Amino acid sequence: MKQAELKRLAILTANELRKEMDEIMTVEQVAEYLGIKPKTVHNKANNGELPHHKKFGRLYFSKQEITRYCLEQ
């Protein structure tokens, strides 16, 4: 394989990986995405209704997980 072909393949692969990367959202972003108040996002996360991750006392959400959750409701 020639150098130019390898470079083109590397660029295409990197672009595909970027598309598949998950977006991490804050409480405020999830609230806006779902059209609810941030307090409701906190309540749903604390009650186990919304998939979330907690790091250093803060809530974080995967956009893919939130979208999947919404589609399953």
Buried (B, 14 or more C-beta within 10 A) or exposed (E): EEEEEEEEEEEEEEEEEEEEEEEEBBBEBBBEBBEEEBEBBBEBBEEEEBBBEEEEEEBBBBBEBBEEBEEEE
